[in-house]
């Protein structure tokens, strides 16, 4: 990169936008031809370059963990909340894409701030917190500190396992009876931290718990048509199933699109770690359902079964998460339709959901919805959308780089 161009990209967030504004925020993606490889590559490379330029402009001034935007500016958590791993995670991906050592330095400093959370037994989100930050740090630096911390986080996570119901409790302190039997689809994405711990230590208990939880989710969440609720409740003492529920979806009988995306990605990943074909079948069922509900603009509605769907607010984060899962699913099943769908989603996000026309925006991806029922963050930017956009795009442009970061290997 030339000195002149680099200077433009580092002066301010607005400058980063100005340099990379070739990606239209209004173009329709309905006619995007995924067979035109040159066009696909160009569109996705522009998106990745834009995201990296945005990070180069914004990241040096970030001292905590972005949680979402308010009027296009990041709001922060000091301890990372549940999203803390995505900020260092996207810095790592920016480092791999650009080769800029500044991103590596910033990623290490950000990840280090999560250190106290490795002992946190009060949340199921330790995979979200430690996989894209500490596991990736270990994979890219070889420093044993990061591996040890990730394994400790896994040890904290398995304390939330309920052997009676064979599930990992989602929310609440271990001593708090409230939500003691509550399981959510999101936890599927935290299981790979347990697979990592087993691989590194040789201790099967981590992976065995991950498998048990995944089977419980598979048996209770997935409806005959392949849709899922956000929540499923169990009796915490006996482990007996009580029934579906929701927090972020429209209702217990609806299908929250981001939860469905977590399921597509999570079940595909646990298949890669185990070779259990039932997990692959489940991932396909969830993917097929979500794709059947995707509108021609290729940006998911926040809940596929909300009364106003598909004419309701969008959640671009659900799209980019699902795109990553679909690319993985395509590799595992050798079915090109999943890859083609992922490319359409990533292209649509790149063409219609980026913040390229704003000089205020500190994030890359707009049109994300955090919690519609609570009116909390409706069509804003979210750190996991920025992370999974980069992951998805780099899976297409240079899969080996993503493999270096998060381990895309199979048994």
Legacy VTK file of the C-alpha trace (Angstrom):
# vtk DataFile Version 3.0
C-alpha trace
ASCII
DATASET POLYDATA
POINTS 411 float
0.000 0.000 0.000
1.360 3.424 -0.921
2.213 5.992 1.755
-0.358 8.382 0.313
-3.167 5.819 0.398
-2.170 4.610 3.863
-2.232 8.191 5.144
-5.732 8.647 3.786
-6.868 5.501 5.518
-5.433 6.405 8.889
-6.505 10.014 9.241
-10.069 9.392 10.435
-13.033 7.078 10.164
-14.594 9.458 7.680
-11.511 9.319 5.514
-11.648 5.547 5.543
-15.186 5.747 4.269
-14.284 8.251 1.595
-11.471 6.125 0.238
-13.546 2.953 0.001
-16.938 4.326 -0.974
-17.044 2.414 -4.233
-19.326 -0.169 -2.646
-22.876 1.022 -3.094
-25.245 0.896 -0.140
-28.293 0.956 -2.365
-27.497 -1.499 -5.138
-29.805 -4.489 -5.396
-28.235 -7.896 -4.976
-31.179 -9.798 -6.435
-29.416 -10.262 -9.781
-25.972 -11.006 -8.385
-24.458 -13.748 -10.530
-22.373 -16.028 -8.334
-21.045 -17.802 -11.413
-19.159 -14.611 -12.310
-16.123 -15.340 -10.177
-14.360 -12.109 -11.087
-17.342 -10.061 -9.940
-17.674 -12.089 -6.738
-14.009 -11.642 -5.927
-14.086 -7.923 -6.676
-17.178 -7.282 -4.550
-15.923 -9.266 -1.583
-12.405 -7.865 -1.754
-13.844 -4.344 -1.718
-15.830 -5.271 1.388
-12.790 -6.720 3.152
-10.653 -3.726 2.214
-13.352 -1.407 3.490
-13.637 -3.262 6.790
-9.870 -3.196 7.268
-9.712 0.498 6.403
-12.436 1.179 8.941
-10.546 -0.733 11.616
-7.316 1.048 10.768
-9.060 4.363 11.319
-11.051 3.451 14.439
-9.164 0.738 16.338
-6.224 2.819 17.660
-8.697 4.873 19.709
-10.610 1.888 21.128
-9.692 0.996 24.712
-12.637 -1.256 25.680
-14.963 -3.685 23.889
-17.552 -2.444 21.368
-21.030 -3.809 22.070
-23.162 -1.998 19.487
-23.618 1.446 18.023
-25.617 4.437 19.143
-26.074 6.920 16.342
-23.288 5.133 14.459
-20.686 5.394 17.240
-19.566 2.385 19.279
-20.822 1.941 22.826
-18.464 -0.028 25.039
-18.184 -2.628 27.773
-15.135 -2.669 30.005
-15.216 -6.416 30.701
-16.400 -7.542 27.275
-19.979 -8.516 28.150
-20.606 -11.543 25.908
-19.158 -9.971 22.756
-15.611 -9.148 23.895
-13.934 -11.777 21.745
-15.163 -10.308 18.482
-13.109 -7.112 18.675
-9.693 -8.783 18.962
-11.038 -11.430 16.594
-11.681 -8.971 13.813
-8.335 -7.309 14.471
-6.704 -10.713 13.921
-8.580 -11.155 10.655
-7.587 -7.655 9.573
-3.970 -8.556 10.358
-4.192 -11.695 8.229
-5.821 -9.853 5.339
-3.536 -6.838 5.348
-0.292 -8.012 6.921
-0.282 -4.805 8.970
1.536 -5.472 12.258
-0.461 -2.692 13.929
-3.503 -4.980 13.945
-1.535 -7.764 15.627
-0.383 -5.386 18.353
-3.912 -4.109 18.917
-5.389 -7.621 18.895
-2.987 -8.830 21.576
-3.656 -5.810 23.778
-7.418 -6.213 23.416
-7.373 -9.956 24.060
-5.285 -9.441 27.176
-8.079 -7.347 28.689
-10.268 -10.468 28.702
-7.910 -12.332 31.059
-10.162 -12.139 34.151
-13.057 -13.700 32.241
-11.318 -17.075 31.888
-12.479 -17.816 35.447
-16.061 -16.635 34.841
-18.495 -19.452 35.613
-21.527 -17.172 35.298
-21.997 -17.341 31.531
-22.134 -19.826 28.657
-20.491 -17.299 26.337
-16.899 -18.277 27.021
-16.505 -19.652 23.509
-17.552 -16.336 22.016
-15.155 -14.595 24.381
-12.073 -16.791 24.076
-12.106 -18.598 20.748
-11.695 -15.663 18.315
-9.399 -13.860 20.756
-7.225 -16.262 22.795
-7.374 -19.425 20.696
-6.576 -17.378 17.608
-3.803 -15.539 19.488
-2.221 -18.883 20.337
-2.584 -20.184 16.791
-0.955 -17.065 15.328
1.777 -16.444 17.928
2.485 -19.800 19.554
2.558 -18.136 22.979
1.421 -20.767 25.486
-0.224 -18.083 27.644
-3.123 -17.859 25.228
-3.652 -21.613 25.005
-3.598 -21.974 28.785
-6.144 -19.202 29.229
-8.472 -20.710 26.630
-8.281 -24.094 28.341
-9.059 -22.444 31.677
-12.089 -20.783 30.059
-13.234 -24.204 28.873
-12.827 -25.533 32.422
-15.040 -22.697 33.645
-17.621 -23.404 30.953
-18.091 -27.080 31.751
-19.044 -26.171 35.311
-22.324 -25.016 33.781
-23.115 -28.519 32.519
-26.245 -30.136 33.919
-25.726 -33.925 33.791
-29.380 -34.685 34.504
-30.564 -32.864 31.398
-27.286 -33.147 29.465
-27.151 -29.447 28.666
-25.044 -26.380 29.345
-27.042 -23.764 31.186
-27.178 -20.468 29.309
-27.637 -17.713 31.861
-27.271 -16.909 35.530
-24.842 -17.615 38.330
-24.498 -21.272 39.261
-26.048 -20.531 42.655
-29.051 -18.700 41.174
-32.117 -20.912 40.636
-33.535 -18.486 38.068
-32.950 -19.786 34.529
-31.244 -22.895 35.895
-32.904 -25.023 33.226
-32.701 -22.532 30.373
-30.841 -23.494 27.197
-30.437 -21.291 24.132
-29.435 -22.007 20.552
-26.487 -19.596 20.782
-24.590 -22.085 22.983
-23.930 -24.237 19.926
-21.284 -21.666 19.031
-19.509 -22.026 22.378
-18.928 -25.761 22.041
-15.849 -25.486 19.849
-13.902 -24.082 22.800
-14.538 -27.429 24.486
-13.380 -29.336 21.421
-10.218 -27.220 21.466
-9.612 -28.044 25.136
-9.905 -31.772 24.506
-7.556 -31.584 21.518
-4.934 -29.703 23.526
-5.183 -31.608 26.810
-6.275 -35.091 25.738
-9.050 -34.900 28.333
-12.255 -36.210 26.754
-14.617 -34.624 29.268
-14.673 -31.322 27.387
-15.652 -32.806 24.035
-18.007 -35.315 25.660
-19.931 -32.448 27.259
-20.002 -30.579 23.964
-21.402 -33.644 22.202
-23.996 -34.274 24.914
-25.195 -30.670 24.765
-25.358 -30.729 20.962
-27.445 -33.910 21.013
-29.809 -32.385 23.569
-30.205 -29.302 21.386
-30.668 -31.440 18.301
-33.381 -33.526 19.948
-35.332 -30.642 21.478
-34.849 -27.468 19.456
-35.293 -28.670 15.906
-38.869 -28.729 14.632
-40.028 -31.046 11.828
-39.666 -28.233 9.261
-36.107 -27.387 10.366
-36.964 -24.187 12.214
-35.902 -23.596 15.819
-36.937 -21.520 18.831
-34.419 -19.301 20.574
-34.873 -20.982 23.972
-35.767 -24.404 25.320
-36.468 -24.896 29.019
-35.794 -27.993 31.104
-36.473 -28.960 34.678
-33.069 -28.252 36.222
-33.434 -31.021 38.822
-34.735 -33.912 36.739
-33.542 -32.691 33.345
-36.982 -33.321 31.861
-37.891 -31.102 28.899
-40.477 -28.390 29.602
-40.788 -26.728 26.204
-39.731 -23.973 23.803
-39.519 -20.329 24.760
-37.851 -17.174 23.533
-36.126 -13.999 24.614
-34.902 -12.428 21.402
-37.346 -14.058 18.992
-40.942 -13.020 18.396
-42.484 -15.953 20.273
-41.764 -19.519 21.428
-43.190 -20.753 18.107
-41.282 -18.328 15.875
-37.790 -18.625 14.390
-35.270 -15.944 15.391
-32.963 -15.666 12.411
-29.715 -15.169 14.299
-30.426 -18.200 16.479
-31.041 -20.220 13.322
-27.709 -18.973 11.969
-25.891 -19.949 15.175
-27.386 -23.401 14.706
-26.259 -23.767 11.090
-22.712 -22.777 11.963
-22.594 -24.579 15.318
-23.927 -27.946 14.149
-21.594 -27.917 11.149
-18.646 -27.219 13.417
-19.478 -29.978 15.899
-19.778 -32.334 12.921
-16.264 -31.366 11.824
-14.955 -32.098 15.319
-16.745 -35.450 15.742
-17.653 -36.906 12.369
-21.177 -37.593 13.687
-23.303 -37.408 10.544
-26.467 -36.674 12.505
-25.003 -33.263 13.319
-24.390 -32.657 9.621
-27.961 -33.660 8.813
-29.209 -31.233 11.450
-27.063 -28.414 10.069
-28.515 -29.038 6.618
-32.090 -29.016 7.924
-31.536 -25.675 9.644
-29.818 -24.233 6.590
-32.506 -25.414 4.193
-35.214 -23.858 6.338
-33.425 -20.519 6.656
-32.679 -20.367 2.931
-36.331 -21.102 2.164
-37.262 -18.004 4.161
-34.582 -15.716 2.741
-36.023 -12.874 0.675
-34.628 -11.863 -2.750
-32.497 -9.137 -1.148
-30.544 -11.892 0.663
-30.577 -10.054 4.012
-32.464 -12.002 6.711
-35.446 -10.534 8.493
-34.874 -10.502 12.262
-37.363 -13.358 12.828
-38.473 -15.560 9.958
-41.904 -16.161 11.516
-42.725 -12.766 13.014
-46.174 -11.605 11.828
-44.760 -8.883 9.591
-42.041 -11.079 8.106
-40.632 -10.844 5.547
-41.583 -7.153 5.571
-39.984 -6.370 8.908
-36.681 -5.049 10.232
-33.523 -6.800 9.100
-30.619 -8.445 10.856
-27.555 -8.465 8.632
-25.588 -10.139 11.423
-27.753 -13.237 10.995
-26.845 -13.253 7.327
-23.068 -13.092 7.687
-23.066 -15.673 10.498
-25.133 -18.002 8.341
-22.873 -17.354 5.348
-19.873 -18.616 7.325
-21.811 -21.710 8.317
-22.990 -22.274 4.741
-19.450 -22.096 3.368
-18.427 -24.694 5.929
-21.500 -26.790 5.139
-20.715 -26.674 1.417
-17.268 -28.098 2.085
-18.606 -30.869 4.290
-21.466 -31.907 1.985
-19.868 -31.077 -1.400
-23.096 -29.291 -2.316
-22.425 -26.124 -4.277
-25.839 -24.625 -3.557
-24.748 -23.830 -0.013
-21.658 -22.015 -1.230
-23.691 -20.141 -3.855
-26.169 -19.041 -1.187
-23.327 -17.886 1.056
-21.837 -15.840 -1.786
-25.187 -14.191 -2.457
-25.567 -13.277 1.221
-22.032 -11.907 1.480
-22.417 -9.976 -1.775
-25.772 -8.570 -0.678
-24.327 -7.501 2.659
-21.373 -5.910 0.878
-23.614 -4.044 -1.537
-26.517 -2.971 0.666
-25.493 -3.117 4.328
-22.089 -1.475 4.628
-21.666 1.973 6.153
-19.831 3.384 3.151
-21.952 6.520 2.802
-21.584 7.686 6.393
-18.735 9.814 7.656
-19.781 9.130 11.272
-19.943 5.359 11.278
-17.354 3.489 13.319
-18.551 0.021 12.289
-18.527 -1.646 8.880
-21.901 -3.422 8.797
-25.222 -1.675 9.374
-28.814 -3.032 9.430
-28.258 -5.405 12.360
-30.824 -6.007 15.102
-29.782 -7.056 18.579
-33.022 -7.593 20.518
-36.190 -6.584 18.687
-38.711 -7.535 21.421
-36.872 -5.335 23.924
-36.488 -2.543 21.339
-32.780 -2.793 22.098
-30.591 -2.069 19.117
-32.941 -2.189 16.129
-31.040 -1.940 12.845
-27.753 -0.767 14.320
-24.184 -2.067 13.937
-22.910 -4.963 16.049
-19.352 -6.225 16.589
-20.153 -9.797 15.645
-21.533 -8.658 12.290
-18.231 -6.958 11.491
-16.335 -10.052 12.655
-18.341 -12.593 10.671
-18.402 -10.421 7.557
-14.594 -10.512 7.539
-14.521 -14.211 8.365
-16.974 -15.046 5.593
-15.263 -12.908 2.991
-11.831 -14.288 3.856
-13.171 -17.851 3.736
-13.895 -17.098 0.079
-10.847 -15.004 -0.819
-8.209 -16.951 1.106
-9.510 -19.877 3.146
-6.030 -20.698 4.441
-5.912 -17.424 6.358
-9.139 -18.198 8.211
-7.882 -21.707 8.868
-4.787 -20.214 10.481
-7.024 -18.181 12.789
-9.821 -20.552 13.812
-8.945 -24.085 12.588
-11.207 -25.261 9.785
-9.882 -28.821 9.849
-12.072 -31.917 9.935
-11.510 -35.388 11.344
LINES 1 412
411 0 1 2 3 4 5 6 7 8 9 10 11 12 13 14 15 16 17 18 19 20 21 22 23 24 25 26 27 28 29 30 31 32 33 34 35 36 37 38 39 40 41 42 43 44 45 46 47 48 49 50 51 52 53 54 55 56 57 58 59 60 61 62 63 64 65 66 67 68 69 70 71 72 73 74 75 76 77 78 79 80 81 82 83 84 85 86 87 88 89 90 91 92 93 94 95 96 97 98 99 100 101 102 103 104 105 106 107 108 109 110 111 112 113 114 115 116 117 118 119 120 121 122 123 124 125 126 127 128 129 130 131 132 133 134 135 136 137 138 139 140 141 142 143 144 145 146 147 148 149 150 151 152 153 154 155 156 157 158 159 160 161 162 163 164 165 166 167 168 169 170 171 172 173 174 175 176 177 178 179 180 181 182 183 184 185 186 187 188 189 190 191 192 193 194 195 196 197 198 199 200 201 202 203 204 205 206 207 208 209 210 211 212 213 214 215 216 217 218 219 220 221 222 223 224 225 226 227 228 229 230 231 232 233 234 235 236 237 238 239 240 241 242 243 244 245 246 247 248 249 250 251 252 253 254 255 256 257 258 259 260 261 262 263 264 265 266 267 268 269 270 271 272 273 274 275 276 277 278 279 280 281 282 283 284 285 286 287 288 289 290 291 292 293 294 295 296 297 298 299 300 301 302 303 304 305 306 307 308 309 310 311 312 313 314 315 316 317 318 319 320 321 322 323 324 325 326 327 328 329 330 331 332 333 334 335 336 337 338 339 340 341 342 343 344 345 346 347 348 349 350 351 352 353 354 355 356 357 358 359 360 361 362 363 364 365 366 367 368 369 370 371 372 373 374 375 376 377 378 379 380 381 382 383 384 385 386 387 388 389 390 391 392 393 394 395 396 397 398 399 400 401 402 403 404 405 406 407 408 409 410
